[in-house]
Amino acid sequence: MKRLLTIILLTNLFTTTAYATCTAEICIDVVADPTSNQIVITASKKGSAGGSSAGTSASPRPKRTIVKKVWIPWLPKPIVAKKSPAPKRTYARKPKTKTVNSADLSDRITKLLPTGAIYRQPFGPVLLQVPVNFWTNTPTSFRTIVMVLDVPVTVELHPLFTWSYGDGDLFITPLTGAPYPLTLITHTYHRASNYQVRLLISWSGTWTVGGVIAPISGGLIKQSVTEEIEVIPAPTRFTD
């Protein structure tokens, strides 16, 4: 049985995608990367370089004020106003990119995400031309909450199951199947051999921040489990 899933949490103070959901202080986006099979959660603080113009800012230099000299014989000489010193230029600090070390969080989410296993009836070698009943104990939904910059992000996923029976036939369903008598997922083999049954679990879903629900874009998060099955011919008995 193999288990293939990685979830990464990155907090980036620079970039916010067009699909991000913003609260009063930060903007958050959740994207699935089918290439690396990861969920990437990105958070951007408002007022960073992505939301405001970068560079320096300086106060305008005040105009020089000059008092016109008017000489009156019986009064002292007028005092000329001194030139005001130019204000110092202030520079806006470039925000630093902070990446949260989320290895522990990612591992915890990975362990929480259920993989399930393949079950079948009958157990052991199966006979030709006899239907085999399959099912999995993978739940039909998964929900967890992660904290990003003290903001709770709810991630909810739902699986789609693709059964590959090893003989070229496929069956795609959102159902998990069930033991007898609920034979929801069955397959009949027509040739004696050893087959590798593969169950591909494709997770998709939504994420929620501050009551706003958005789909997880980018692709599907996939898991895969396999099991060997032996198909044998039925015994033949001759009678008089």
C-alpha positions in Angstrom: 0.0 0.0 0.0 1.4 3.3 -1.0 0.6 6.7 0.3 1.4 9.7 -1.7 0.5 13.1 -0.3 2.3 16.2 0.8 0.8 19.5 2.0 2.9 22.7 2.3 2.0 25.9 4.1 3.8 29.0 2.9 3.2 32.5 4.3 4.4 35.1 1.8 4.2 38.8 2.7 4.6 39.9 -1.0 2.2 38.3 -3.5 -1.6 37.9 -3.4 -3.3 36.0 -6.2 -6.5 37.2 -7.9 -8.5 34.5 -6.1 -7.4 35.4 -2.6 -9.9 36.1 0.2 -9.1 39.1 2.3 -9.9 39.9 5.9 -9.3 43.1 7.7 -5.6 42.5 8.0 -4.5 39.8 5.5 -5.3 38.1 2.2 -5.3 34.3 2.0 -5.3 31.9 -1.0 -5.3 28.1 -1.1 -4.1 26.3 -4.3 -3.5 22.6 -5.1 -0.4 21.8 -7.1 -1.0 18.6 -9.1 2.6 18.4 -10.1 4.1 18.2 -6.6 0.8 16.9 -5.1 0.8 19.6 -2.5 -1.7 22.1 -1.0 -0.2 25.6 -0.8 -1.7 28.1 1.5 -0.4 31.7 0.9 -1.0 34.6 3.2 -0.2 38.3 2.4 -0.4 41.1 4.9 -2.3 44.2 3.6 0.0 47.2 3.0 2.8 45.1 1.8 4.6 45.7 -1.5 1.8 43.8 -3.4 -0.8 46.2 -2.2 1.0 49.5 -2.2 3.5 51.3 -4.3 7.1 50.5 -3.5 9.9 53.0 -3.3 10.7 56.1 -1.2 8.5 58.9 -0.1 9.6 62.5 0.9 7.7 65.5 2.2 7.6 68.4 -0.3 10.2 71.0 0.3 8.6 74.2 1.7 8.8 77.4 -0.3 11.3 80.0 1.0 9.6 82.7 3.0 11.1 86.2 2.6 9.9 89.3 4.5 10.2 92.4 2.4 12.5 95.0 3.8 10.7 98.2 4.6 13.0 100.8 6.2 11.5 103.3 8.5 13.9 105.9 10.1 12.5 105.8 13.6 12.1 102.0 13.8 14.8 99.3 14.1 15.7 97.3 11.0 13.3 94.5 10.2 14.4 91.0 10.9 14.5 88.7 7.9 13.0 85.3 8.6 15.6 82.5 8.7 15.4 79.8 6.1 13.6 76.7 7.5 15.8 73.6 7.3 14.8 71.1 4.7 13.1 68.1 6.2 15.0 64.8 6.2 14.0 62.3 3.5 12.2 59.3 4.9 12.4 55.9 3.3 9.7 53.2 3.4 11.2 49.9 4.6 10.9 47.1 2.1 8.8 44.4 3.8 10.7 41.2 4.4 9.4 37.9 3.0 8.7 35.6 5.9 8.3 31.8 5.2 6.7 29.9 8.1 8.5 26.7 8.9 5.4 24.4 8.6 7.0 21.0 8.5 5.3 19.9 11.7 1.9 21.3 10.5 2.2 19.7 7.1 3.1 16.3 8.6 0.2 16.6 11.0 -2.3 17.4 8.1 -0.8 14.6 6.0 -1.3 12.1 8.8 -4.9 13.3 9.4 -5.8 12.9 5.7 -7.3 9.4 5.5 -5.9 7.0 2.9 -8.1 4.0 3.5 -7.5 0.5 2.2 -9.0 -2.0 -0.4 -11.4 -4.6 0.8 -13.1 -7.4 -1.2 -15.3 -10.4 -1.0 -14.4 -13.2 -1.4 -11.1 -12.9 0.4 -8.2 -14.9 -1.0 -8.2 -16.4 -4.5 -11.3 -15.7 -6.6 -12.9 -17.8 -9.3 -13.3 -17.0 -12.9 -16.7 -15.7 -13.9 -17.6 -15.0 -10.3 -18.2 -11.3 -9.4 -15.9 -9.8 -6.8 -17.3 -7.2 -4.4 -14.9 -4.2 -3.7 -15.1 -1.4 -1.2 -12.8 1.0 0.8 -12.9 2.5 4.3 -11.8 5.9 3.0 -14.3 8.5 4.4 -16.4 10.5 1.9 -15.2 13.9 3.4 -12.3 15.4 5.3 -12.2 18.7 7.2 -9.5 20.4 9.1 -8.6 23.9 10.4 -5.1 25.4 10.1 -4.0 28.7 11.6 -2.3 31.2 9.2 -1.1 34.4 10.9 -3.6 33.8 13.7 -6.4 33.5 11.2 -8.2 30.1 11.0 -8.4 28.6 7.5 -10.9 25.7 7.1 -10.0 23.2 4.4 -12.7 20.7 3.4 -12.0 17.9 0.8 -14.1 15.2 -0.9 -12.8 12.1 -2.7 -13.5 10.7 -6.1 -12.5 7.0 -6.5 -11.1 5.4 -9.6 -10.9 1.6 -9.5 -8.4 -0.1 -11.9 -8.9 -3.8 -11.8 -5.7 -4.7 -13.6 -7.3 -6.2 -16.7 -7.9 -2.9 -18.4 -11.3 -2.1 -16.9 -11.9 1.1 -14.9 -14.7 2.2 -12.7 -15.1 5.8 -11.4 -17.5 6.6 -8.5 -17.9 8.9 -5.5 -19.1 5.9 -3.5 -16.9 3.9 -1.2 -18.8 0.7 -1.8 -19.9 -1.7 1.0 -19.7 -5.3 2.2 -22.3 -7.9 1.1 -25.3 -7.6 0.6 -24.7 -4.0 -0.6 -22.7 -4.9 -3.7 -22.1 -1.4 -5.0 -18.8 -2.0 -6.7 -18.2 -5.3 -8.4 -16.0 -6.7 -11.1 -15.9 -10.1 -12.9 -12.6 -11.6 -14.2 -12.7 -13.7 -17.4 -9.1 -14.9 -17.4 -7.1 -16.7 -14.8 -4.0 -14.7 -13.7 -2.6 -12.5 -11.0 -3.9 -8.9 -11.2 -3.0 -5.7 -9.3 -6.0 -3.8 -8.2 -5.3 -0.1 -7.9 -7.5 2.5 -6.1 -6.8 6.1 -7.0 -8.3 8.6 -4.6 -8.6 12.2 -6.0 -9.3 14.9 -3.4 -10.9 18.2 -4.3 -12.8 20.7 -2.2 -13.1 24.2 -0.7 -11.5 26.5 1.9 -13.1 29.0 4.1 -11.9 32.2 5.7 -14.1 34.7 7.6 -17.3 33.1 6.3 -16.2 33.3 2.6 -16.0 30.0 0.8 -13.7 29.5 -2.3 -12.8 26.4 -4.3 -9.2 25.0 -4.0 -7.9 25.8 -7.5 -4.9 24.3 -9.3 -5.8 20.6 -9.5 -6.4 17.5 -7.4 -4.6 15.9 -4.5 -4.1 12.2 -5.2 -3.5 9.1 -3.2 -3.1 5.6 -4.4 -3.4 2.1 -2.8 -2.9 -1.3 -4.5 -3.6 -4.9 -3.8 -2.7 -8.2 -5.5 -5.5 -10.5 -6.5 -5.3 -14.1 -7.8 -7.9 -15.3 -10.2 -8.1 -19.1 -10.6 -10.3 -21.3 -12.8 -13.1 -23.2 -11.1 -12.4 -26.9 -10.4 -13.9 -29.3 -12.9 -15.5 -32.5 -11.7 -16.7 -35.2 -14.0 -19.5 -37.5 -12.9 -21.0 -40.5 -14.5 
